[in-house]
Amino acid sequence: MLVVESIDLDLPSHLDAVAFSFKVSNGAPYTVFFAVPQRWSSLLSGRLDVVLPYAAVTALTLGHDIKLNGGSVDDFLLRNVRAGVAQLAQSHGTHVPTIEVLTEEVEPAIQTGMGVFLSGGIDSVFSAIHHKFEPVEQPTHAIHIYHTSNPSDPIAFETLEPLALTAKRLGLEFIPVLSNVMTENAKVHDRWADIVHGAALGTVLHVLSGGLSEGRIASSHTWGSLMPWGSSPLTDPLWSGRRMAISHDDATYGRGEKTRLISGVPGAIAELNVCDFRIDGTGYRNCSQCPKCLRTMVTLDLLGAGDPVEAPCFDWSAYNPSAFGQVFIRTASDAVFVREILQMATERDRSDVRESCERALRRSRRFGWIASVERLVKSSRLGGRYKSELQGIRTRIYKSFGWATKPTTVAWVDSSSE
């Protein structure tokens, strides 16, 4: 049984937070927190049920039932979360957790404000731009989750200035949320992409439902290319309750089309962060060598925006379209994006990019067994105990094959793109 309760968190005066204790039977409790600058304290909700989407999917990931202690839950939210968890369980063939809570009928929220996520990646930047031009009556806020084990990380707000500037350019209020929601539990972290992250983003929106009443989670895949994934048009709306309406935005747009639309908005690609990593003390930086960076760079190249003037967030000094052929496609999700680039290259008569995509797809089919072994080791006890060592071995193997990977000359800290 996973037992979740609200707890208090001692923080400096310039921060405010909500926090929860997570305890599995016969295990040590751990704390999950969501901290914001004091100026955004009024957005925080004091309700226990804000954590329900994330807690329920955590229980699913760990293979436990769940109990929320110390408060009641919006009965509409509970119905939705049960449906969302059942859908994820069906997709992944996992246990459907029993959710033990007290329920109540909650008054619907008065329409106040809307939140979109701004990680700096293509999907999130598109989502921010997409709704900037909609006739939205309530103010829109750009929410950034800064993943950290330290709720009072003094560096966080300094390193987020570029993203705050991007939000300002788009006419959005920037709300940084410091949280360990992704990293505190190793099993949750391992399943963040394919199971957890949509529910986690839903919980962040509920956490801010003291002042926001609507939230949108940027799409990853398009209709016709959906797959078992943590964020989906099938599940994201099911993290909604009476005080927070959540939608999935917008699965009719592919990644290439999003990139094209972003590239047409002045300044929108200047601070893109697609790398999923940040450097301690410096902030987010694209390495310009890994598969995600190369995927974005070659797409910008196809769109005529592949240079230091249009996209200064990347290092173009060593860029060559042929480098994309060195990408090892590890997942079905990655393969979808590569095929989309292949189609763009064919339409634009770019044989160099087309050949690189085809070479990457061939190599990945040939060595797909390596990705299968990775997944098996990752989910094993050995993988959990020696994670960093095994990641180093993987990097050395990739380099020996000449595959694109992140540089090892800097200290990278895990982050994420919403």
C-alpha positions as CSV (number, residue, x, y, z in Angstrom):
1,M,0.0,0.0,0.0
2,L,1.2,3.5,-0.9
3,V,0.1,6.0,1.7
4,V,0.1,9.7,0.9
5,E,-0.4,12.6,3.3
6,S,0.1,16.4,3.3
7,I,3.0,17.7,5.3
8,D,4.6,21.1,6.1
9,L,7.9,22.1,4.5
10,D,10.3,24.5,6.2
11,L,11.4,27.0,3.5
12,P,13.1,30.5,3.3
13,S,10.7,33.4,3.4
14,H,10.9,34.1,-0.3
15,L,9.4,30.7,-1.1
16,D,6.1,28.9,-0.4
17,A,5.2,25.3,-1.1
18,V,2.9,22.3,-0.8
19,A,4.4,19.0,0.1
20,F,3.4,15.4,0.6
21,S,4.7,12.3,2.3
22,F,4.8,9.1,0.2
23,K,5.3,5.9,2.1
24,V,5.2,2.3,0.8
25,S,4.5,-0.5,3.3
26,N,7.8,-1.5,5.0
27,G,9.6,1.3,3.3
28,A,11.0,4.7,4.4
29,P,8.8,7.7,3.6
30,Y,10.0,10.3,1.2
31,T,8.8,13.8,0.4
32,V,7.5,15.3,-2.8
33,F,7.3,19.1,-2.9
34,F,6.1,21.9,-5.2
35,A,7.7,25.3,-4.4
36,V,7.1,28.7,-5.9
37,P,8.4,32.2,-5.3
38,Q,6.4,34.1,-2.7
39,R,4.7,36.3,-5.2
40,W,2.9,33.2,-6.6
41,S,1.8,31.9,-3.2
42,S,-1.8,32.8,-3.9
43,L,-2.0,30.2,-6.7
44,L,-1.2,27.3,-4.4
45,S,-4.1,25.1,-3.4
46,G,-4.3,23.6,0.1
47,R,-6.3,20.6,-0.9
48,L,-5.0,17.1,-0.4
49,D,-6.5,15.9,-3.7
50,V,-4.2,18.0,-5.9
51,V,-1.6,15.2,-5.7
52,L,-4.1,12.5,-6.7
53,P,-3.2,12.2,-10.4
54,Y,0.6,11.8,-9.7
55,A,0.1,9.7,-6.6
56,A,-2.2,7.3,-8.4
57,V,0.2,6.8,-11.3
58,T,3.1,6.4,-8.9
59,A,1.1,3.6,-7.3
60,L,0.6,2.0,-10.7
61,T,4.3,2.3,-11.5
62,L,5.3,0.8,-8.1
63,G,2.6,-2.0,-8.3
64,H,0.8,-0.9,-5.1
65,D,-2.7,0.2,-4.1
66,I,-3.0,3.7,-2.7
67,K,-4.5,5.5,0.2
68,L,-4.8,9.3,0.7
69,N,-4.9,10.2,4.4
70,G,-6.0,13.5,6.0
71,G,-8.6,14.9,3.7
72,S,-11.3,14.3,1.1
73,V,-11.2,14.1,-2.6
74,D,-13.3,15.7,-5.3
75,D,-15.5,12.9,-6.4
76,F,-15.4,14.0,-10.1
77,L,-11.6,14.0,-10.0
78,L,-11.5,10.6,-8.4
79,R,-13.7,9.1,-11.2
80,N,-11.5,10.7,-13.8
81,V,-8.2,9.5,-12.2
82,R,-9.5,6.0,-11.9
83,A,-10.3,6.0,-15.6
84,G,-6.9,7.5,-16.5
85,V,-5.0,4.9,-14.4
86,A,-7.1,2.1,-16.0
87,Q,-6.2,3.3,-19.5
88,L,-2.5,3.5,-18.6
89,A,-2.7,0.0,-17.0
90,Q,-4.3,-1.4,-20.1
91,S,-1.7,0.2,-22.4
92,H,1.3,-1.1,-20.3
93,G,-0.2,-4.4,-19.0
94,T,0.2,-3.3,-15.4
95,H,-1.7,-3.7,-12.1
96,V,-4.7,-1.3,-11.7
97,P,-4.3,0.2,-8.2
98,T,-7.2,0.4,-5.8
99,I,-7.6,4.1,-4.6
100,E,-8.8,4.4,-1.0
101,V,-10.0,7.9,-0.2
102,L,-12.9,9.9,1.3
103,T,-14.9,11.8,-1.3
104,E,-16.9,15.0,-1.5
105,E,-18.7,17.1,-4.1
106,V,-16.6,20.2,-4.7
107,E,-17.8,23.5,-6.0
108,P,-16.6,24.2,-9.5
109,A,-13.9,26.8,-9.8
110,I,-14.6,30.3,-10.9
111,Q,-12.8,30.9,-14.2
112,T,-9.6,32.7,-13.2
113,G,-6.5,31.8,-15.3
114,M,-5.0,29.3,-17.6
115,G,-1.6,27.6,-17.5
116,V,0.5,26.1,-20.2
117,F,3.9,24.5,-19.7
118,L,7.1,26.0,-20.9
119,S,10.1,23.7,-20.8
120,G,11.7,25.4,-23.7
121,G,11.2,22.4,-26.0
122,I,9.4,22.4,-29.3
123,D,6.1,21.1,-28.0
124,S,5.8,23.5,-25.1
125,V,6.9,26.6,-27.0
126,F,4.4,25.7,-29.7
127,S,1.7,25.3,-27.0
128,A,2.5,28.8,-25.6
129,I,2.5,30.4,-29.1
130,H,-0.6,28.4,-30.2
131,H,-2.7,29.9,-27.4
132,K,-1.2,33.4,-27.5
133,F,-3.3,34.1,-30.5
134,E,-6.5,32.4,-29.3
135,P,-9.4,34.6,-28.0
136,V,-8.7,33.5,-24.4
137,E,-10.6,35.5,-21.8
138,Q,-8.5,34.7,-18.8
139,P,-4.8,35.5,-18.5
140,T,-2.4,32.8,-19.5
141,H,0.6,31.7,-17.5
142,A,3.7,29.8,-18.6
143,I,4.6,27.2,-16.0
144,H,8.2,25.8,-15.8
145,I,9.0,22.9,-13.6
146,Y,12.6,23.1,-12.4
147,H,13.5,19.6,-11.3
148,T,15.6,19.7,-8.2
149,S,16.1,17.8,-4.9
150,N,16.5,21.1,-3.1
151,P,13.3,23.1,-2.7
152,S,15.3,26.3,-2.0
153,D,17.9,25.9,-4.8
154,P,19.5,29.4,-4.9
155,I,20.6,29.0,-8.5
156,A,17.3,28.0,-10.0
157,F,15.7,31.4,-10.5
158,E,18.9,32.9,-11.9
159,T,19.3,30.2,-14.5
160,L,15.7,30.5,-15.6
161,E,16.0,34.1,-16.9
162,P,16.2,33.1,-20.6
163,L,12.9,31.1,-20.3
164,A,11.3,33.9,-18.3
165,L,12.3,36.3,-21.2
166,T,10.8,33.9,-23.8
167,A,7.5,33.9,-21.8
168,K,7.6,37.7,-21.6
169,R,8.1,38.0,-25.4
170,L,5.0,35.8,-25.8
171,G,3.0,37.9,-23.4
172,L,2.8,35.2,-20.7
173,E,3.3,35.4,-17.0
174,F,6.2,33.1,-16.0
175,I,5.7,30.8,-13.0
176,P,8.7,28.7,-12.0
177,V,7.9,25.6,-9.9
178,L,10.7,23.9,-8.0
179,S,9.9,20.2,-7.6
180,N,11.4,16.7,-7.1
181,V,8.3,15.1,-8.7
182,M,10.4,13.5,-11.4
183,T,13.5,12.5,-9.6
184,E,12.7,11.5,-6.0
185,N,11.7,8.0,-6.7
186,A,14.0,6.0,-9.0
187,K,11.3,3.8,-10.5
188,V,9.1,6.8,-11.2
189,H,12.0,8.5,-12.8
190,D,12.7,5.5,-15.1
191,R,9.0,5.4,-16.2
192,W,8.7,9.2,-16.4
193,A,8.3,9.4,-20.2
194,D,6.2,6.4,-21.0
195,I,3.9,6.3,-17.9
196,V,4.2,9.2,-15.4
197,H,4.7,12.6,-16.8
198,G,1.2,13.5,-18.0
199,A,-0.3,12.8,-14.6
200,A,2.6,14.7,-12.9
201,L,1.9,17.7,-15.1
202,G,-1.7,17.4,-14.2
203,T,-0.8,17.5,-10.5
204,V,1.3,20.6,-11.0
205,L,-1.8,22.3,-12.5
206,H,-3.9,21.2,-9.6
207,V,-1.3,22.5,-7.2
208,L,-1.8,25.9,-8.8
209,S,-5.6,25.7,-8.8
210,G,-5.8,28.2,-6.0
211,G,-5.5,30.8,-8.9
212,L,-5.7,28.9,-12.1
213,S,-8.8,27.0,-13.4
214,E,-7.6,25.6,-16.7
215,G,-4.4,23.9,-17.9
216,R,-3.1,22.5,-21.2
217,I,-0.5,19.8,-21.7
218,A,1.4,20.0,-24.9
219,S,1.0,17.0,-27.3
220,S,3.9,14.7,-28.0
221,H,2.4,12.5,-30.8
222,T,-0.2,13.0,-33.4
223,W,-3.5,11.1,-34.0
224,G,-2.6,8.1,-36.1
225,S,0.8,7.8,-34.3
226,L,-0.4,7.4,-30.7
227,M,1.4,4.8,-28.6
228,P,1.6,3.9,-24.9
229,W,2.9,7.2,-23.5
230,G,2.7,9.2,-20.3
231,S,1.0,12.1,-22.0
232,S,-1.8,11.4,-24.5
233,P,-5.1,12.8,-25.7
234,L,-6.6,9.6,-24.3
235,T,-5.4,10.3,-20.7
236,D,-4.5,13.9,-20.1
237,P,-8.1,15.2,-19.9
238,L,-8.7,12.5,-17.3
239,W,-6.6,14.3,-14.7
240,S,-9.3,17.0,-14.6
241,G,-11.5,17.8,-11.6
242,R,-14.1,20.4,-10.8
243,R,-11.5,23.0,-9.9
244,M,-9.1,22.3,-12.8
245,A,-10.0,21.5,-16.4
246,I,-7.1,19.9,-18.2
247,S,-6.8,19.4,-22.0
248,H,-4.3,17.9,-24.3
249,D,-2.9,20.4,-26.8
250,D,-3.0,19.6,-29.8
251,A,-2.5,16.2,-31.4
252,T,-3.3,17.3,-34.9
253,Y,0.1,19.1,-35.2
254,G,3.2,17.1,-35.9
255,R,6.6,18.0,-34.5
256,G,7.9,19.3,-37.9
257,E,4.8,21.5,-38.4
258,K,5.2,22.9,-34.9
259,T,8.8,23.7,-35.6
260,R,7.8,25.5,-38.8
261,L,5.3,27.6,-37.0
262,I,7.7,28.4,-34.2
263,S,10.4,29.5,-36.6
264,G,8.0,32.0,-38.1
265,V,7.5,33.9,-34.8
266,P,10.3,36.4,-34.1
267,G,12.5,35.3,-31.1
268,A,10.6,32.1,-30.5
269,I,13.5,29.8,-31.3
270,A,16.2,31.9,-29.7
271,E,16.0,30.1,-26.3
272,L,14.8,26.6,-27.3
273,N,15.8,23.9,-24.8
274,V,15.4,20.5,-26.4
275,C,18.3,18.7,-24.7
276,D,16.5,17.5,-21.6
277,F,19.6,18.4,-19.6
278,R,21.0,21.4,-17.7
279,I,24.5,22.2,-16.4
280,D,24.8,22.9,-12.7
281,G,25.4,26.6,-12.1
282,T,24.9,27.5,-15.7
283,G,21.4,26.5,-16.6
284,Y,19.9,24.9,-19.7
285,R,22.1,24.5,-22.7
286,N,21.7,22.4,-25.8
287,C,24.7,20.1,-26.3
288,S,24.1,20.2,-30.2
289,Q,25.4,16.6,-30.4
290,C,22.8,14.3,-29.0
291,P,19.8,12.8,-30.9
292,K,17.3,15.4,-29.6
293,C,19.5,18.3,-30.5
294,L,20.4,16.9,-34.0
295,R,16.7,16.1,-34.6
296,T,15.8,19.7,-34.0
297,M,18.8,21.2,-35.8
298,V,18.2,19.1,-39.0
299,T,14.5,20.2,-38.9
300,L,15.4,23.8,-38.6
301,D,17.9,23.3,-41.5
302,L,15.1,22.0,-43.6
303,L,13.0,25.0,-42.7
304,G,15.8,27.5,-43.6
305,A,16.4,28.4,-40.0
306,G,19.5,26.3,-39.4
307,D,22.1,29.0,-38.5
308,P,23.5,30.9,-35.5
309,V,21.4,34.0,-36.4
310,E,18.0,32.3,-36.5
311,A,18.7,29.7,-33.8
312,P,21.6,30.9,-31.5
313,C,20.6,28.3,-28.9
314,F,22.5,25.7,-30.9
315,D,26.2,25.4,-31.8
316,W,26.2,25.2,-35.6
317,S,30.0,25.3,-36.0
318,A,30.3,21.5,-36.5
319,Y,26.8,20.9,-37.9
320,N,26.4,18.6,-40.9
321,P,23.2,17.0,-42.0
322,S,25.0,13.7,-42.3
323,A,25.5,13.6,-38.5
324,F,21.9,12.7,-38.2
325,G,22.7,9.4,-39.8
326,Q,24.6,8.6,-36.6
327,V,21.6,8.7,-34.4
328,F,20.5,5.5,-32.8
329,I,16.7,5.3,-32.6
330,R,16.0,3.6,-29.3
331,T,12.2,3.8,-29.1
332,A,9.1,3.8,-31.2
333,S,8.5,7.4,-30.2
334,D,11.9,8.5,-31.6
335,A,11.2,6.5,-34.8
336,V,7.9,8.5,-35.4
337,F,9.9,11.8,-35.3
338,V,12.6,10.5,-37.6
339,R,10.0,9.4,-40.2
340,E,8.4,12.8,-40.1
341,I,11.8,14.4,-40.8
342,L,12.3,11.9,-43.6
343,Q,9.0,13.0,-45.2
344,M,9.9,16.7,-44.8
345,A,13.3,16.0,-46.5
346,T,11.6,14.2,-49.4
347,E,9.1,17.0,-49.9
348,R,11.9,19.6,-50.0
349,D,14.1,17.5,-52.2
350,R,16.9,17.3,-49.6
351,S,18.6,14.1,-50.5
352,D,21.3,14.6,-47.9
353,V,18.8,14.7,-45.0
354,R,16.7,11.9,-46.5
355,E,19.8,9.6,-46.8
356,S,20.8,10.4,-43.2
357,C,17.3,9.5,-41.9
358,E,17.3,6.3,-43.9
359,R,20.7,5.4,-42.6
360,A,19.6,6.0,-39.0
361,L,16.5,3.9,-39.5
362,R,18.4,1.0,-41.0
363,R,21.1,1.0,-38.3
364,S,18.4,1.1,-35.6
365,R,16.6,-1.8,-37.0
366,R,19.8,-3.8,-37.2
367,F,20.8,-3.0,-33.6
368,G,17.4,-2.8,-32.1
369,W,18.4,-5.7,-29.8
370,I,20.7,-3.3,-27.9
371,A,17.8,-1.0,-27.0
372,S,15.8,-4.1,-25.8
373,V,18.7,-5.1,-23.6
374,E,18.9,-1.6,-22.2
375,R,15.2,-1.7,-21.2
376,L,15.6,-5.1,-19.5
377,V,18.7,-4.0,-17.6
378,K,17.1,-0.6,-16.7
379,S,14.0,-2.3,-15.1
380,S,16.1,-4.8,-13.2
381,R,17.5,-4.5,-9.6
382,L,21.0,-4.3,-11.1
383,G,19.8,-1.3,-13.2
384,G,18.5,0.5,-10.2
385,R,21.6,-0.1,-8.1
386,Y,24.2,0.7,-10.7
387,K,22.3,3.3,-12.8
388,S,25.1,5.8,-13.2
389,E,27.8,3.2,-13.9
390,L,25.5,1.5,-16.5
391,Q,24.8,4.8,-18.2
392,G,28.5,5.3,-18.5
393,I,28.9,1.9,-20.1
394,R,26.1,2.7,-22.5
395,T,27.8,6.0,-23.5
396,R,31.0,4.2,-24.2
397,I,29.3,1.5,-26.3
398,Y,27.5,4.2,-28.3
399,K,30.7,6.1,-28.9
400,S,32.5,2.9,-30.0
401,F,29.8,2.5,-32.7
402,G,30.1,6.2,-33.7
403,W,26.5,7.0,-32.6
404,A,25.4,10.4,-31.5
405,T,25.4,10.9,-27.8
406,K,25.9,13.7,-25.2
407,P,29.4,14.9,-24.5
408,T,31.0,13.6,-21.3
409,T,33.3,16.6,-20.7
410,V,30.7,18.5,-18.6
411,A,28.6,17.6,-15.6
412,W,25.0,17.2,-16.8
413,V,22.1,17.2,-14.5
414,D,18.8,15.5,-15.4
415,S,15.9,17.7,-16.4
416,S,13.0,17.3,-18.7
417,S,11.0,18.8,-21.5
418,E,7.1,19.2,-21.0
